[in-house]
């Protein structure tokens, strides 16, 4: 399990980890350790928010830091998948063409456009949420619940990675999940249950609003993956994770 944690952080973050040889038996529970990366991001975002507000930083600077910090910690691996997926979806080609675009290392115009739109919208939503919280128009609990979304997105992403059909038999996602133990699904389901139990105890009933974007984005993810790609890929998993985190931020910014 410790090796699985090291592999998860080595793959899905830029946090320095001890070097080790990746063996199949060591990768069985990588997806179970994946949510720990979300825990780290949530804690880093929380610390940044406390420092920024404590130092009297403006809302613009605070929003910029909250927007960029997750990308810096992950190295942009999920944003890369988000961009590649939009390039593929914008091609309107058949399944094989879409999958070849996902593998193409070059970036297309549609990827850049959607990345800019994503970062601008994320920045605007963080600015809105932080300013409303700072002015007493929103309870700080909403902001903390958004931070917990970094964990929820990775629990669901990991669960779908080990349980949904793969579009191809190679690639990073296949390498990481190929040797997964059958217990992995059960562990992730327990993590999901514990997430909502703990969120409900700490943040109250408002935390269950995360179910709305989680269910909606999950439905779109499965529909798009199966209908257009005949299964999921690592890039599609990154696209799902980014969209879900944006949706959670959006719902807690505007729903009182």
N, C-alpha and C positions, 0 to 999 in steps of 0.2 A: 504493500500500500504506500509506503514511503517513496518507493521508486515511481509509483504511479503519480504521486504528487509532484515529484521532480520533473517527470515527463510532461505533465499538464502545464506547469509553470514555464518550462523550457519551450513548449510549443505555442502557448497562447498568451505569453507575456514576455516582456523584455527584462524581467527580474533575473539577475545572474543566479544560476543554479550549478550545483556540482556536476561535472561531466561524468556520464556513465554510458555504457553500451546498452542500446535499446534492444531488449529481447521481448519476444512475443508474450512470454509469461509475465513480464513486468508491466505490460501495457493493458492488461485485462481490465483494470479499474481506473484507467486514465479519465474517462468521462465522469466517473464518480467524484474524482478530485477536481474536475473542471470548475464547479461552483466556488471552490476556494479562491480562484482568481477573482471572481466577482466580489467575494468578501473583502479581498485586499483593495479592490477598486473602491468599494463603498467606504471603507475605512479611510482611504486616502482622500476621497472627496469630502468626507465629514471633517477630517483634519484641516483640509484646505479651507472649507467654509468657516470653521471656527477661527482660524488664523486671519482670514480675510476680513471677517466681520469684526473681530477683536482689534484689528489694526486700523479700522476705519476705511478700508478700501471701498471704492465706489462700486456701484452695481455693474457697470460695464466690465471692469477688470475682473470682478468676481465671476460674472457669467462666462467670460473668456476662459478663465482658469478651469471652471467646472466643465466646460465644453471640451477642452483640449486634454485634460488630465487622463481620462480613460483611453484616449488614442495613444498618448505617450506611454502609458503603462503596458498596453497590449502590443505596441509597435504597429498599430493599424492593421493587424491581420484580419479582423472582422470587417473593417472598412474596405479592405481590398476585395473581400468576397462580395460585399455590397455593391461596389463599383463594377466588378466583373459581371455580376448578375444583371445589372441594369444594361450593360452593353449587350448581353445575350438577349434579354427581353426586348430590347429596342431593335434587334435585327429582324424580327418577324420571320426568321428562317425556320426550318424544320428542326427536329430534336437534335440530329447529328451536328447541324450547323451551330446550334446554341451551345452544345457541349464543347465543340471545338473553340468557340469564342471564350468560354470559361477557362480553357487551358492556355489561351493565347497570353503571353506575358506583356503584350503591348496594351496601352490604355486607349480607349476610344473616347470620342467627343461626348457621348451620352453618359459615360461613367463620370467624366469630369463635371458635367452639368449637374448630375444627381448628387455628387459629393459636395459640391458648393451649396446646393440647395439644402442638403441635410445639415451641414455645419451651420449655415445661416439660421435655419429654423431652430436647431438645437440651442444656439446662442440666444436667440430671441426668447425662447421659452424659459431658459435659465434666468435670463434678465427679468422676465415677467414674474417668475416664481420667487426669486430672491428679493426683488423690490417689494412685492406684495407682502412677503414675510417680514422684511425689514420695517415696513410701514404699519405692521400690525393688521393687515387686511387678510392674511392667511395664517393659520396655525403652523408652527414650525414642524409639526408632525407630518404634514404633507410633503415637505422637503425631505425629511428622513425616510419616508416611505418610498419616494422616488429613488433614493440611494439603494434601498433594498432591492429595487428592480434589477440592479446589476447581478444580483445573486439569482433571482427568479429566472432571468433570461438564460443563464447558463445551466440551471437545473433542467429547464425545458429543452434547451438546445442539446444537452447531453442525452436526455431521455429519447428525443427523436433520433439522434445520431445512432443509437444502438438498437432502435426498434423499427425504424422506417426503412423502406426499400432503398438501396443505393442505385444511382443511375449508371455507375460504372464500377468495375472491379479493381481499379487502381486509384491513386491519388491520396492526399494526406488523410482525409476523413476515413477512407477505407483502411489505411495503414494503422490508424489509431484505434479503430473499432473492430477490426477483423478478429482480434483475439479476445474480445470482451467476454467476460464470464456471464452466464445466464443470471447470476445474482445481481449483476450491475443494474438491470432494469428495476428490480425490487429495491435496491439501495437508493436509486434516484427517485422512485415513487415515495419512499420514506422521507427523503430529503424534501420533496415537494410538500408532503403533509406537515412535516415539522416547520417548514417555512411559513405556512399560513397559520399554524397554531401559534408560533412565536410572534409572528407579525400581529396577529390579533391581540395577543396578550400585551405587547409593547406599544403598538400604535392604535389599537382599537379597531372598531368595525370598518373604518375608512380604508384600512389596508386591503380589505377584500375587493375594493374597486379595481385592484390589479387584475382580477379575474376577467374583467371586461376586455381590456386589450389583449390579454393572454389568450383567451378563447378565440377572439376575432383574428388575430395575427396568425395563430396556429392553424386556423381553418384555411386562411389564404395561403399559408406556407405549404400545406399539404396539397391543396388544389393546384397551385402553380407548379410544384415539384413533380407531381405525378402526371399531370396533364401535359405539361410542356417539356419536361426533362425525363420523364419515366423514372423518377426517383430523386433522391437528394444527393447533393455533393457538398464538399467543404465550403465552396463559395456560396451556395444556397443557404447553408447553415449560418454563415456570416451575415448574409442578407437578412435572414430571419431575426438574428440576435439584435442587429442594429435597428431594424424596424420596430421590434417589440420595445426596446429601451426608449425609442423616440415616442412611441404611443403611450407608454407609462408616464413619461415626462409631460406629455400633452394633457392627459386626462387629469393629472393631479395639479396642473397649473390652472385649469379652467373649471373643474367641477368642485364646488364647495362642499 
